[in-house]
Amino acid sequence: MKLPDDRHYTEEELLMHLLGEEVSEIGSAIASHLQKCGQCRAVFQDFQLLQKSILAWKVPEASEDVWLVRKVQLMNLFREDPSQRRGEGFLPFLTRLVQGAWSYALENPLPTLAYVIVAVAFASERTITLFRLDRILLATNEVLAILRQVL
């Protein structure tokens, strides 16, 4: 596909060029265009700065002791008798519960991701059934069959 030289490239094309994921002939056309066009070059340079910033991010490693403490705290929270906290109200209890679940999700990302996938699949299956999309879209029956196997 031959692209005209007198047009500006889209952000998607420039990003693909930055990542080196475009077709080689388009890549050379974009490279020569960037030498001539200040507007596209500015967008491309912004993408380069963003890429450098992302690559420079450092995620601090938590020690195994920290993870174990958080796990114990979460498990204690789930094992805690709610009748002991009746005076504090629902919102503080819910806040502590969500904070504990978030800590657990950070500690155990794969089981958490699996739970989220199953929840989304369950919700999708219910949505498809509720709105009777399986009768409207023929391919939906295949999706429902897969979801039922997963669930």
Sequence and secondary structure as in RCSB ss.txt:
>XXXX:A:sequence
MKLPDDRHYTEEELLMHLLGEEVSEIGSAIASHLQKCGQCRAVFQDFQLLQKSILAWKVPEASEDVWLVRKVQLM
NLFREDPSQRRGEGFLPFLTRLVQGAWSYALENPLPTLAYVIVAVAFASERTITLFRLDRILLATNEVLAILRQV
L
>XXXX:A:secstr
    TTS   HHHHHHHHHT S HHHHHHHHHHHHH HHHHHHHHHHHHHHHHHHH       HHHHHHHHHHHH
HHHHS GGGGGGG HHHHHHHHHHHHHHHHHH HHHHHHHHHHHHHHHHHHHHHHTTHHHH THHHHHHHHHHHH
 
